[in-house]
Amino acid sequence: MFDALAAVEKPTIAMIHGYCIGGGVALAACCDIRICADDAQFAIPAARLGIAYRIDFTRRIIDLVGRANMREILYTARRYDAVEAKQMGLVNRVVAKAELDGYVGDYARAIAANAPLSIRAIKVITNELAKDPDLRDLERCRDLIDACADSHDFAEARRAFMDKRKPVFTGG
Protein backbone atom coordinates (compact mmCIF):
# COMPACT_ATOMS: atom_id res chain seq x y z
CA MET A 1 0.00 0.00 0.00
CA PHE A 2 2.77 2.46 0.93
CA ASP A 3 4.77 1.78 -2.24
CA ALA A 4 1.62 2.04 -4.36
CA LEU A 5 0.81 5.44 -2.87
CA ALA A 6 4.36 6.71 -3.45
CA ALA A 7 4.28 5.45 -7.06
CA VAL A 8 1.02 7.16 -8.07
CA GLU A 9 1.91 9.36 -11.04
CA LYS A 10 -0.26 12.22 -9.82
CA PRO A 11 0.58 14.49 -6.90
CA THR A 12 -0.56 13.27 -3.51
CA ILE A 13 -1.24 15.49 -0.52
CA ALA A 14 -1.45 14.29 3.09
CA MET A 15 -3.88 16.44 5.06
CA ILE A 16 -3.05 15.87 8.71
CA HIS A 17 -4.83 16.91 11.88
CA GLY A 18 -4.68 15.44 15.34
CA TYR A 19 -2.38 12.49 15.91
CA CYS A 20 -0.10 11.09 13.21
CA ILE A 21 1.71 8.21 14.89
CA GLY A 22 3.92 5.36 13.63
CA GLY A 23 2.42 3.99 10.43
CA GLY A 24 0.52 7.26 10.02
CA VAL A 25 3.86 9.06 9.73
CA ALA A 26 4.99 6.44 7.20
CA LEU A 27 1.81 6.93 5.19
CA ALA A 28 2.21 10.71 5.22
CA ALA A 29 5.85 10.34 4.15
CA CYS A 30 4.68 8.49 1.02
CA CYS A 31 2.79 11.60 -0.10
CA ASP A 32 4.42 14.35 -2.14
CA ILE A 33 3.21 17.15 0.09
CA ARG A 34 2.19 17.12 3.75
CA ILE A 35 -0.01 19.88 5.12
CA CYS A 36 -1.03 19.76 8.76
CA ALA A 37 -3.26 21.61 11.16
CA ASP A 38 -1.67 23.46 14.03
CA ASP A 39 -3.06 20.79 16.39
CA ALA A 40 -1.15 17.93 14.71
CA GLN A 41 1.13 15.70 16.78
CA PHE A 42 3.71 13.35 15.26
CA ALA A 43 5.58 10.40 16.77
CA ILE A 44 7.18 7.09 15.96
CA PRO A 45 7.06 5.16 19.25
CA ALA A 46 8.82 2.01 17.98
CA ALA A 47 11.51 2.14 20.70
CA ARG A 48 8.79 2.28 23.39
CA LEU A 49 7.16 -0.79 21.88
CA GLY A 50 10.32 -2.88 21.59
CA ILE A 51 10.22 -2.95 17.79
CA ALA A 52 12.34 -1.53 15.00
CA TYR A 53 10.86 0.74 12.35
CA ARG A 54 10.80 -0.82 8.88
CA ILE A 55 13.71 -0.06 6.54
CA ASP A 56 11.56 1.39 3.74
CA PHE A 57 9.67 3.63 6.19
CA THR A 58 12.94 4.78 7.77
CA ARG A 59 14.41 5.61 4.35
CA ARG A 60 11.40 7.67 3.32
CA ILE A 61 11.46 9.72 6.50
CA ILE A 62 15.26 10.18 6.38
CA ASP A 63 14.71 11.61 2.89
CA LEU A 64 12.40 14.19 4.48
CA VAL A 65 14.07 15.08 7.78
CA GLY A 66 17.68 13.87 7.47
CA ARG A 67 19.57 11.21 9.38
CA ALA A 68 20.13 13.21 12.59
CA ASN A 69 16.45 14.15 12.98
CA MET A 70 15.37 10.60 12.17
CA ARG A 71 17.66 9.22 14.85
CA GLU A 72 16.22 11.67 17.35
CA ILE A 73 12.65 10.75 16.38
CA LEU A 74 13.36 7.02 16.73
CA TYR A 75 15.65 7.14 19.78
CA THR A 76 13.41 9.37 21.87
CA ALA A 77 10.02 8.09 20.62
CA ARG A 78 8.66 11.46 21.74
CA ARG A 79 5.84 13.49 20.24
CA TYR A 80 6.52 16.48 18.04
CA ASP A 81 4.06 19.29 17.54
CA ALA A 82 3.24 20.80 14.16
CA VAL A 83 5.82 23.58 14.45
CA GLU A 84 8.62 21.13 15.26
CA ALA A 85 7.50 18.87 12.40
CA LYS A 86 7.68 21.83 10.01
CA GLN A 87 11.10 22.89 11.30
CA MET A 88 12.56 19.45 10.71
CA GLY A 89 10.97 19.07 7.25
CA LEU A 90 8.41 16.40 8.13
CA VAL A 91 5.59 18.65 6.86
CA ASN A 92 5.52 21.36 4.20
CA ARG A 93 2.92 23.66 5.75
CA VAL A 94 1.14 24.27 9.04
CA VAL A 95 -2.24 26.00 8.99
CA ALA A 96 -4.93 26.76 11.54
CA LYS A 97 -7.16 23.73 12.13
CA ALA A 98 -10.29 25.62 11.05
CA GLU A 99 -8.63 26.52 7.72
CA LEU A 100 -7.11 23.12 6.89
CA ASP A 101 -9.82 21.75 4.57
CA GLY A 102 -10.10 24.95 2.54
CA TYR A 103 -6.35 25.47 2.38
CA VAL A 104 -5.66 21.94 1.12
CA GLY A 105 -8.52 22.22 -1.39
CA ASP A 106 -7.11 25.48 -2.76
CA TYR A 107 -3.63 23.96 -2.82
CA ALA A 108 -4.84 20.94 -4.81
CA ARG A 109 -6.74 23.17 -7.26
CA ALA A 110 -3.61 25.26 -7.81
CA ILE A 111 -1.64 22.13 -8.71
CA ALA A 112 -4.48 20.85 -10.92
CA ALA A 113 -4.48 24.15 -12.87
CA ASN A 114 -0.93 23.45 -14.09
CA ALA A 115 -0.02 21.43 -17.17
CA PRO A 116 -0.85 17.75 -16.51
CA LEU A 117 2.08 16.43 -18.57
CA SER A 118 4.48 18.63 -16.63
CA ILE A 119 3.06 17.56 -13.28
CA ARG A 120 3.33 13.88 -14.25
CA ALA A 121 6.90 14.37 -15.49
CA ILE A 122 7.87 16.09 -12.24
CA LYS A 123 6.39 13.24 -10.19
CA VAL A 124 8.05 10.48 -12.20
CA ILE A 125 11.43 12.23 -12.42
CA THR A 126 11.58 13.01 -8.70
CA ASN A 127 10.62 9.38 -7.94
CA GLU A 128 13.35 8.13 -10.26
CA LEU A 129 15.93 10.43 -8.66
CA ALA A 130 15.01 9.03 -5.23
CA LYS A 131 16.05 5.54 -6.38
CA ASP A 132 19.54 4.09 -6.25
CA PRO A 133 21.42 5.39 -9.33
CA ASP A 134 21.66 1.90 -10.85
CA LEU A 135 17.88 1.47 -10.72
CA ARG A 136 16.88 4.79 -12.29
CA ASP A 137 15.03 4.80 -15.60
CA LEU A 138 16.61 7.92 -17.07
CA GLU A 139 15.35 7.08 -20.56
CA ARG A 140 11.78 7.31 -19.28
CA CYS A 141 12.63 10.66 -17.71
CA ARG A 142 14.02 11.96 -21.01
CA ASP A 143 10.90 10.71 -22.83
CA LEU A 144 8.64 12.59 -20.41
CA ILE A 145 10.71 15.78 -20.81
CA ASP A 146 10.51 15.47 -24.59
CA ALA A 147 6.75 14.81 -24.44
CA CYS A 148 6.29 18.07 -22.53
CA ALA A 149 8.39 20.02 -25.01
CA ASP A 150 6.38 18.59 -27.93
CA SER A 151 2.97 19.02 -26.29
CA HIS A 152 -0.01 21.16 -27.17
CA ASP A 153 0.07 22.39 -23.57
CA PHE A 154 3.55 23.87 -24.07
CA ALA A 155 2.37 25.65 -27.22
CA GLU A 156 -0.72 26.87 -25.33
CA ALA A 157 1.46 28.17 -22.49
CA ARG A 158 3.58 30.17 -24.95
CA ARG A 159 0.46 31.60 -26.65
CA ALA A 160 -1.11 32.45 -23.30
CA PHE A 161 2.07 34.23 -22.21
CA MET A 162 2.10 36.31 -25.39
CA ASP A 163 -1.64 37.05 -25.02
CA LYS A 164 -1.19 37.90 -21.30
CA ARG A 165 -3.80 35.36 -20.21
CA LYS A 166 -3.88 32.17 -18.19
CA PRO A 167 -3.25 29.02 -20.22
CA VAL A 168 -5.94 26.38 -20.62
CA PHE A 169 -4.23 23.02 -20.40
CA THR A 170 -5.71 19.86 -21.88
CA GLY A 171 -3.02 17.32 -21.04
CA GLY A 172 -2.01 16.88 -24.66
Rosetta constraint file for C-alpha pairs under 8 A:
AtomPair CA 1 CA 5 HARMONIC 6.21 0.50
AtomPair CA 2 CA 6 HARMONIC 6.32 0.50
AtomPair CA 2 CA 26 HARMONIC 7.75 0.50
AtomPair CA 2 CA 27 HARMONIC 6.25 0.50
AtomPair CA 2 CA 30 HARMONIC 6.33 0.50
AtomPair CA 3 CA 7 HARMONIC 6.08 0.50
AtomPair CA 3 CA 30 HARMONIC 7.46 0.50
AtomPair CA 4 CA 8 HARMONIC 6.35 0.50
AtomPair CA 5 CA 12 HARMONIC 7.97 0.50
AtomPair CA 5 CA 30 HARMONIC 6.27 0.50
AtomPair CA 5 CA 31 HARMONIC 7.03 0.50
AtomPair CA 6 CA 30 HARMONIC 4.82 0.50
AtomPair CA 6 CA 31 HARMONIC 6.13 0.50
AtomPair CA 6 CA 32 HARMONIC 7.75 0.50
AtomPair CA 7 CA 127 HARMONIC 7.51 0.50
AtomPair CA 8 CA 12 HARMONIC 7.78 0.50
AtomPair CA 9 CA 120 HARMONIC 5.73 0.50
AtomPair CA 9 CA 123 HARMONIC 5.99 0.50
AtomPair CA 9 CA 124 HARMONIC 6.35 0.50
AtomPair CA 10 CA 119 HARMONIC 7.17 0.50
AtomPair CA 10 CA 120 HARMONIC 5.94 0.50
AtomPair CA 10 CA 123 HARMONIC 6.74 0.50
AtomPair CA 11 CA 31 HARMONIC 7.71 0.50
AtomPair CA 11 CA 32 HARMONIC 6.12 0.50
AtomPair CA 11 CA 33 HARMONIC 7.93 0.50
AtomPair CA 11 CA 119 HARMONIC 7.50 0.50
AtomPair CA 11 CA 120 HARMONIC 7.88 0.50
AtomPair CA 11 CA 123 HARMONIC 6.79 0.50
AtomPair CA 12 CA 31 HARMONIC 5.06 0.50
AtomPair CA 12 CA 32 HARMONIC 5.27 0.50
AtomPair CA 12 CA 33 HARMONIC 6.50 0.50
AtomPair CA 13 CA 31 HARMONIC 5.62 0.50
AtomPair CA 13 CA 32 HARMONIC 5.99 0.50
AtomPair CA 13 CA 33 HARMONIC 4.79 0.50
AtomPair CA 13 CA 34 HARMONIC 5.71 0.50
AtomPair CA 13 CA 35 HARMONIC 7.26 0.50
AtomPair CA 13 CA 108 HARMONIC 7.82 0.50
AtomPair CA 14 CA 28 HARMONIC 5.54 0.50
AtomPair CA 14 CA 31 HARMONIC 5.95 0.50
AtomPair CA 14 CA 32 HARMONIC 7.85 0.50
AtomPair CA 14 CA 33 HARMONIC 6.23 0.50
AtomPair CA 14 CA 34 HARMONIC 4.66 0.50
AtomPair CA 14 CA 35 HARMONIC 6.13 0.50
AtomPair CA 14 CA 36 HARMONIC 7.89 0.50
AtomPair CA 15 CA 34 HARMONIC 6.24 0.50
AtomPair CA 15 CA 35 HARMONIC 5.18 0.50
AtomPair CA 15 CA 36 HARMONIC 5.73 0.50
AtomPair CA 15 CA 100 HARMONIC 7.64 0.50
AtomPair CA 15 CA 101 HARMONIC 7.99 0.50
AtomPair CA 15 CA 104 HARMONIC 7.00 0.50
AtomPair CA 16 CA 20 HARMONIC 7.20 0.50
AtomPair CA 16 CA 34 HARMONIC 7.33 0.50
AtomPair CA 16 CA 35 HARMONIC 6.18 0.50
AtomPair CA 16 CA 36 HARMONIC 4.38 0.50
AtomPair CA 16 CA 37 HARMONIC 6.25 0.50
AtomPair CA 16 CA 40 HARMONIC 6.63 0.50
AtomPair CA 17 CA 36 HARMONIC 5.68 0.50
AtomPair CA 17 CA 37 HARMONIC 5.01 0.50
AtomPair CA 17 CA 38 HARMONIC 7.58 0.50
AtomPair CA 17 CA 39 HARMONIC 6.20 0.50
AtomPair CA 17 CA 40 HARMONIC 4.75 0.50
AtomPair CA 17 CA 41 HARMONIC 7.81 0.50
AtomPair CA 17 CA 97 HARMONIC 7.21 0.50
AtomPair CA 18 CA 37 HARMONIC 7.60 0.50
AtomPair CA 18 CA 39 HARMONIC 5.69 0.50
AtomPair CA 18 CA 40 HARMONIC 4.37 0.50
AtomPair CA 18 CA 41 HARMONIC 5.99 0.50
AtomPair CA 19 CA 40 HARMONIC 5.71 0.50
AtomPair CA 19 CA 41 HARMONIC 4.84 0.50
AtomPair CA 19 CA 42 HARMONIC 6.19 0.50
AtomPair CA 20 CA 24 HARMONIC 5.02 0.50
AtomPair CA 20 CA 25 HARMONIC 5.65 0.50
AtomPair CA 20 CA 40 HARMONIC 7.08 0.50
AtomPair CA 20 CA 41 HARMONIC 5.96 0.50
AtomPair CA 20 CA 42 HARMONIC 4.89 0.50
AtomPair CA 20 CA 43 HARMONIC 6.74 0.50
AtomPair CA 21 CA 25 HARMONIC 5.65 0.50
AtomPair CA 21 CA 41 HARMONIC 7.75 0.50
AtomPair CA 21 CA 42 HARMONIC 5.53 0.50
AtomPair CA 21 CA 43 HARMONIC 4.83 0.50
AtomPair CA 21 CA 44 HARMONIC 5.68 0.50
AtomPair CA 21 CA 45 HARMONIC 7.54 0.50
AtomPair CA 22 CA 26 HARMONIC 6.61 0.50
AtomPair CA 22 CA 43 HARMONIC 6.17 0.50
AtomPair CA 22 CA 44 HARMONIC 4.36 0.50
AtomPair CA 22 CA 45 HARMONIC 6.44 0.50
AtomPair CA 22 CA 46 HARMONIC 7.36 0.50
AtomPair CA 23 CA 27 HARMONIC 6.04 0.50
AtomPair CA 23 CA 44 HARMONIC 7.92 0.50
AtomPair CA 24 CA 28 HARMONIC 6.15 0.50
AtomPair CA 25 CA 29 HARMONIC 6.07 0.50
AtomPair CA 25 CA 42 HARMONIC 7.00 0.50
AtomPair CA 25 CA 43 HARMONIC 7.37 0.50
AtomPair CA 25 CA 44 HARMONIC 7.32 0.50
AtomPair CA 26 CA 30 HARMONIC 6.52 0.50
AtomPair CA 26 CA 57 HARMONIC 5.56 0.50
AtomPair CA 26 CA 60 HARMONIC 7.59 0.50
AtomPair CA 26 CA 61 HARMONIC 7.28 0.50
AtomPair CA 27 CA 31 HARMONIC 7.13 0.50
AtomPair CA 28 CA 34 HARMONIC 6.57 0.50
AtomPair CA 29 CA 34 HARMONIC 7.71 0.50
AtomPair CA 29 CA 57 HARMONIC 7.99 0.50
AtomPair CA 29 CA 60 HARMONIC 6.21 0.50
AtomPair CA 29 CA 61 HARMONIC 6.12 0.50
AtomPair CA 29 CA 64 HARMONIC 7.61 0.50
AtomPair CA 29 CA 90 HARMONIC 7.69 0.50
AtomPair CA 30 CA 60 HARMONIC 7.15 0.50
AtomPair CA 33 CA 91 HARMONIC 7.33 0.50
AtomPair CA 33 CA 92 HARMONIC 6.32 0.50
AtomPair CA 34 CA 90 HARMONIC 7.64 0.50
AtomPair CA 34 CA 91 HARMONIC 4.86 0.50
AtomPair CA 34 CA 92 HARMONIC 5.41 0.50
AtomPair CA 34 CA 93 HARMONIC 6.89 0.50
AtomPair CA 35 CA 91 HARMONIC 5.99 0.50
AtomPair CA 35 CA 92 HARMONIC 5.80 0.50
AtomPair CA 35 CA 93 HARMONIC 4.82 0.50
AtomPair CA 35 CA 94 HARMONIC 5.99 0.50
AtomPair CA 35 CA 95 HARMONIC 7.57 0.50
AtomPair CA 35 CA 100 HARMONIC 8.00 0.50
AtomPair CA 35 CA 104 HARMONIC 7.23 0.50
AtomPair CA 36 CA 40 HARMONIC 6.23 0.50
AtomPair CA 36 CA 82 HARMONIC 6.96 0.50
AtomPair CA 36 CA 91 HARMONIC 6.98 0.50
AtomPair CA 36 CA 93 HARMONIC 6.32 0.50
AtomPair CA 36 CA 94 HARMONIC 5.01 0.50
AtomPair CA 36 CA 95 HARMONIC 6.36 0.50
AtomPair CA 36 CA 100 HARMONIC 7.19 0.50
AtomPair CA 37 CA 82 HARMONIC 7.20 0.50
AtomPair CA 37 CA 94 HARMONIC 5.55 0.50
AtomPair CA 37 CA 95 HARMONIC 4.99 0.50
AtomPair CA 37 CA 96 HARMONIC 5.42 0.50
AtomPair CA 37 CA 97 HARMONIC 4.55 0.50
AtomPair CA 37 CA 100 HARMONIC 5.94 0.50
AtomPair CA 38 CA 81 HARMONIC 7.91 0.50
AtomPair CA 38 CA 82 HARMONIC 5.59 0.50
AtomPair CA 38 CA 83 HARMONIC 7.51 0.50
AtomPair CA 38 CA 94 HARMONIC 5.79 0.50
AtomPair CA 38 CA 95 HARMONIC 5.68 0.50
AtomPair CA 38 CA 96 HARMONIC 5.26 0.50
AtomPair CA 38 CA 97 HARMONIC 5.81 0.50
AtomPair CA 39 CA 81 HARMONIC 7.36 0.50
AtomPair CA 39 CA 82 HARMONIC 6.68 0.50
AtomPair CA 39 CA 96 HARMONIC 7.92 0.50
AtomPair CA 39 CA 97 HARMONIC 6.61 0.50
AtomPair CA 40 CA 81 HARMONIC 6.07 0.50
AtomPair CA 40 CA 82 HARMONIC 5.27 0.50
AtomPair CA 41 CA 79 HARMONIC 6.25 0.50
AtomPair CA 41 CA 80 HARMONIC 5.60 0.50
AtomPair CA 41 CA 81 HARMONIC 4.69 0.50
AtomPair CA 41 CA 82 HARMONIC 6.11 0.50
AtomPair CA 42 CA 79 HARMONIC 5.41 0.50
AtomPair CA 42 CA 80 HARMONIC 5.04 0.50
AtomPair CA 42 CA 81 HARMONIC 6.36 0.50
AtomPair CA 42 CA 82 HARMONIC 7.54 0.50
AtomPair CA 42 CA 85 HARMONIC 7.28 0.50
AtomPair CA 43 CA 73 HARMONIC 7.09 0.50
AtomPair CA 43 CA 77 HARMONIC 6.32 0.50
AtomPair CA 43 CA 78 HARMONIC 5.94 0.50
AtomPair CA 43 CA 79 HARMONIC 4.65 0.50
AtomPair CA 43 CA 80 HARMONIC 6.28 0.50
AtomPair CA 44 CA 73 HARMONIC 6.59 0.50
AtomPair CA 44 CA 74 HARMONIC 6.23 0.50
AtomPair CA 44 CA 77 HARMONIC 5.56 0.50
AtomPair CA 44 CA 78 HARMONIC 7.40 0.50
AtomPair CA 44 CA 79 HARMONIC 7.82 0.50
AtomPair CA 45 CA 49 HARMONIC 6.50 0.50
AtomPair CA 45 CA 74 HARMONIC 7.04 0.50
AtomPair CA 45 CA 77 HARMONIC 4.39 0.50
AtomPair CA 45 CA 78 HARMONIC 6.97 0.50
AtomPair CA 46 CA 50 HARMONIC 6.25 0.50
AtomPair CA 46 CA 51 HARMONIC 5.16 0.50
AtomPair CA 46 CA 52 HARMONIC 5.82 0.50
AtomPair CA 46 CA 53 HARMONIC 6.12 0.50
AtomPair CA 46 CA 74 HARMONIC 6.88 0.50
AtomPair CA 46 CA 77 HARMONIC 6.73 0.50
AtomPair CA 47 CA 51 HARMONIC 6.01 0.50
AtomPair CA 47 CA 52 HARMONIC 6.83 0.50
AtomPair CA 47 CA 74 HARMONIC 6.56 0.50
AtomPair CA 47 CA 75 HARMONIC 6.56 0.50
AtomPair CA 47 CA 76 HARMONIC 7.56 0.50
AtomPair CA 47 CA 77 HARMONIC 6.13 0.50
AtomPair CA 48 CA 77 HARMONIC 6.55 0.50
AtomPair CA 53 CA 57 HARMONIC 6.91 0.50
AtomPair CA 53 CA 58 HARMONIC 6.45 0.50
AtomPair CA 54 CA 58 HARMONIC 6.09 0.50
AtomPair CA 55 CA 59 HARMONIC 6.12 0.50
AtomPair CA 56 CA 60 HARMONIC 6.30 0.50
AtomPair CA 57 CA 61 HARMONIC 6.35 0.50
AtomPair CA 58 CA 62 HARMONIC 6.04 0.50
AtomPair CA 58 CA 70 HARMONIC 7.69 0.50
AtomPair CA 59 CA 63 HARMONIC 6.19 0.50
AtomPair CA 60 CA 64 HARMONIC 6.70 0.50
AtomPair CA 61 CA 65 HARMONIC 6.10 0.50
AtomPair CA 61 CA 66 HARMONIC 7.54 0.50
AtomPair CA 61 CA 70 HARMONIC 6.94 0.50
AtomPair CA 61 CA 90 HARMONIC 7.53 0.50
AtomPair CA 62 CA 66 HARMONIC 4.54 0.50
AtomPair CA 62 CA 67 HARMONIC 5.36 0.50
AtomPair CA 62 CA 69 HARMONIC 7.79 0.50
AtomPair CA 62 CA 70 HARMONIC 5.80 0.50
AtomPair CA 64 CA 89 HARMONIC 5.79 0.50
AtomPair CA 64 CA 90 HARMONIC 5.84 0.50
AtomPair CA 65 CA 69 HARMONIC 5.79 0.50
AtomPair CA 65 CA 70 HARMONIC 6.40 0.50
AtomPair CA 65 CA 88 HARMONIC 5.47 0.50
AtomPair CA 65 CA 89 HARMONIC 5.08 0.50
AtomPair CA 65 CA 90 HARMONIC 5.82 0.50
AtomPair CA 66 CA 70 HARMONIC 6.17 0.50
AtomPair CA 67 CA 71 HARMONIC 6.12 0.50
AtomPair CA 68 CA 72 HARMONIC 6.35 0.50
AtomPair CA 69 CA 73 HARMONIC 6.13 0.50
AtomPair CA 69 CA 88 HARMONIC 6.95 0.50
AtomPair CA 70 CA 74 HARMONIC 6.13 0.50
AtomPair CA 71 CA 75 HARMONIC 5.72 0.50
AtomPair CA 72 CA 76 HARMONIC 5.80 0.50
AtomPair CA 72 CA 77 HARMONIC 7.87 0.50
AtomPair CA 73 CA 77 HARMONIC 5.66 0.50
AtomPair CA 73 CA 78 HARMONIC 6.73 0.50
AtomPair CA 80 CA 84 HARMONIC 5.81 0.50
AtomPair CA 80 CA 85 HARMONIC 6.20 0.50
AtomPair CA 81 CA 85 HARMONIC 6.19 0.50
AtomPair CA 82 CA 86 HARMONIC 6.16 0.50
AtomPair CA 82 CA 91 HARMONIC 7.96 0.50
AtomPair CA 82 CA 94 HARMONIC 6.52 0.50
AtomPair CA 83 CA 87 HARMONIC 6.18 0.50
AtomPair CA 83 CA 94 HARMONIC 7.18 0.50
AtomPair CA 84 CA 88 HARMONIC 6.25 0.50
AtomPair CA 85 CA 89 HARMONIC 6.21 0.50
AtomPair CA 85 CA 90 HARMONIC 5.02 0.50
AtomPair CA 85 CA 91 HARMONIC 5.87 0.50
AtomPair CA 86 CA 90 HARMONIC 5.79 0.50
AtomPair CA 86 CA 91 HARMONIC 4.93 0.50
AtomPair CA 86 CA 92 HARMONIC 6.21 0.50
AtomPair CA 86 CA 93 HARMONIC 6.64 0.50
AtomPair CA 86 CA 94 HARMONIC 7.05 0.50
AtomPair CA 95 CA 99 HARMONIC 6.53 0.50
AtomPair CA 95 CA 100 HARMONIC 6.03 0.50
AtomPair CA 95 CA 103 HARMONIC 7.79 0.50
AtomPair CA 96 CA 100 HARMONIC 6.29 0.50
AtomPair CA 99 CA 103 HARMONIC 5.90 0.50
AtomPair CA 100 CA 104 HARMONIC 6.06 0.50
AtomPair CA 101 CA 105 HARMONIC 6.12 0.50
AtomPair CA 102 CA 106 HARMONIC 6.11 0.50
AtomPair CA 103 CA 107 HARMONIC 6.07 0.50
AtomPair CA 104 CA 108 HARMONIC 6.07 0.50
AtomPair CA 105 CA 109 HARMONIC 6.21 0.50
AtomPair CA 106 CA 110 HARMONIC 6.15 0.50
AtomPair CA 107 CA 111 HARMONIC 6.47 0.50
AtomPair CA 108 CA 112 HARMONIC 6.12 0.50
AtomPair CA 109 CA 113 HARMONIC 6.12 0.50
AtomPair CA 110 CA 114 HARMONIC 7.06 0.50
AtomPair CA 111 CA 119 HARMONIC 8.00 0.50
AtomPair CA 112 CA 116 HARMONIC 7.35 0.50
AtomPair CA 113 CA 169 HARMONIC 7.63 0.50
AtomPair CA 114 CA 118 HARMONIC 7.68 0.50
AtomPair CA 114 CA 119 HARMONIC 7.16 0.50
AtomPair CA 114 CA 169 HARMONIC 7.14 0.50
AtomPair CA 115 CA 119 HARMONIC 6.29 0.50
AtomPair CA 115 CA 153 HARMONIC 6.48 0.50
AtomPair CA 115 CA 169 HARMONIC 5.55 0.50
AtomPair CA 115 CA 170 HARMONIC 7.56 0.50
AtomPair CA 115 CA 171 HARMONIC 6.40 0.50
AtomPair CA 116 CA 120 HARMONIC 6.13 0.50
AtomPair CA 116 CA 169 HARMONIC 7.37 0.50
AtomPair CA 116 CA 170 HARMONIC 7.54 0.50
AtomPair CA 116 CA 171 HARMONIC 5.04 0.50
AtomPair CA 117 CA 121 HARMONIC 6.08 0.50
AtomPair CA 117 CA 144 HARMONIC 7.82 0.50
AtomPair CA 117 CA 147 HARMONIC 7.67 0.50
AtomPair CA 117 CA 148 HARMONIC 6.01 0.50
AtomPair CA 117 CA 171 HARMONIC 5.73 0.50
AtomPair CA 117 CA 172 HARMONIC 7.34 0.50
AtomPair CA 118 CA 122 HARMONIC 6.10 0.50
AtomPair CA 118 CA 148 HARMONIC 6.19 0.50
AtomPair CA 119 CA 123 HARMONIC 6.26 0.50
AtomPair CA 120 CA 124 HARMONIC 6.17 0.50
AtomPair CA 121 CA 125 HARMONIC 5.88 0.50
AtomPair CA 121 CA 141 HARMONIC 7.17 0.50
AtomPair CA 121 CA 144 HARMONIC 5.51 0.50
AtomPair CA 121 CA 145 HARMONIC 6.68 0.50
AtomPair CA 121 CA 148 HARMONIC 7.97 0.50
AtomPair CA 122 CA 126 HARMONIC 5.98 0.50
AtomPair CA 123 CA 127 HARMONIC 6.16 0.50
AtomPair CA 124 CA 128 HARMONIC 6.12 0.50
AtomPair CA 124 CA 141 HARMONIC 7.17 0.50
AtomPair CA 125 CA 129 HARMONIC 6.14 0.50
AtomPair CA 125 CA 141 HARMONIC 5.65 0.50
AtomPair CA 126 CA 130 HARMONIC 6.29 0.50
AtomPair CA 127 CA 131 HARMONIC 6.83 0.50
AtomPair CA 128 CA 136 HARMONIC 5.27 0.50
AtomPair CA 128 CA 137 HARMONIC 6.51 0.50
AtomPair CA 128 CA 138 HARMONIC 7.55 0.50
AtomPair CA 128 CA 141 HARMONIC 7.90 0.50
AtomPair CA 129 CA 133 HARMONIC 7.48 0.50
AtomPair CA 129 CA 136 HARMONIC 6.77 0.50
AtomPair CA 131 CA 135 HARMONIC 6.23 0.50
AtomPair CA 131 CA 136 HARMONIC 6.01 0.50
AtomPair CA 132 CA 136 HARMONIC 6.63 0.50
AtomPair CA 137 CA 141 HARMONIC 6.68 0.50
AtomPair CA 138 CA 142 HARMONIC 6.22 0.50
AtomPair CA 139 CA 143 HARMONIC 6.17 0.50
AtomPair CA 140 CA 144 HARMONIC 6.25 0.50
AtomPair CA 141 CA 145 HARMONIC 6.28 0.50
AtomPair CA 142 CA 146 HARMONIC 6.12 0.50
AtomPair CA 143 CA 147 HARMONIC 6.05 0.50
AtomPair CA 144 CA 148 HARMONIC 6.33 0.50
AtomPair CA 145 CA 149 HARMONIC 6.41 0.50
AtomPair CA 146 CA 150 HARMONIC 6.15 0.50
AtomPair CA 147 CA 151 HARMONIC 5.95 0.50
AtomPair CA 148 CA 153 HARMONIC 7.64 0.50
AtomPair CA 148 CA 154 HARMONIC 6.60 0.50
AtomPair CA 149 CA 154 HARMONIC 6.25 0.50
AtomPair CA 150 CA 154 HARMONIC 7.12 0.50
AtomPair CA 151 CA 155 HARMONIC 6.72 0.50
AtomPair CA 151 CA 172 HARMONIC 5.66 0.50
AtomPair CA 152 CA 156 HARMONIC 6.04 0.50
AtomPair CA 152 CA 170 HARMONIC 7.89 0.50
AtomPair CA 152 CA 171 HARMONIC 7.84 0.50
AtomPair CA 152 CA 172 HARMONIC 5.35 0.50
AtomPair CA 153 CA 157 HARMONIC 6.04 0.50
AtomPair CA 153 CA 168 HARMONIC 7.79 0.50
AtomPair CA 153 CA 169 HARMONIC 5.38 0.50
AtomPair CA 153 CA 170 HARMONIC 6.54 0.50
AtomPair CA 153 CA 171 HARMONIC 6.46 0.50
AtomPair CA 153 CA 172 HARMONIC 5.98 0.50
AtomPair CA 154 CA 158 HARMONIC 6.36 0.50
AtomPair CA 155 CA 159 HARMONIC 6.28 0.50
AtomPair CA 156 CA 160 HARMONIC 5.95 0.50
AtomPair CA 156 CA 167 HARMONIC 6.09 0.50
AtomPair CA 156 CA 168 HARMONIC 7.04 0.50
AtomPair CA 156 CA 169 HARMONIC 7.17 0.50
AtomPair CA 157 CA 161 HARMONIC 6.09 0.50
AtomPair CA 157 CA 166 HARMONIC 7.93 0.50
AtomPair CA 157 CA 167 HARMONIC 5.29 0.50
AtomPair CA 157 CA 168 HARMONIC 7.83 0.50
AtomPair CA 157 CA 169 HARMONIC 7.96 0.50
AtomPair CA 158 CA 162 HARMONIC 6.33 0.50
AtomPair CA 159 CA 163 HARMONIC 6.06 0.50
AtomPair CA 159 CA 167 HARMONIC 7.86 0.50
AtomPair CA 160 CA 164 HARMONIC 5.81 0.50
AtomPair CA 160 CA 165 HARMONIC 5.03 0.50
AtomPair CA 160 CA 166 HARMONIC 5.81 0.50
AtomPair CA 160 CA 167 HARMONIC 5.08 0.50
AtomPair CA 161 CA 165 HARMONIC 6.31 0.50
AtomPair CA 161 CA 166 HARMONIC 7.47 0.50
AtomPair CA 161 CA 167 HARMONIC 7.71 0.50
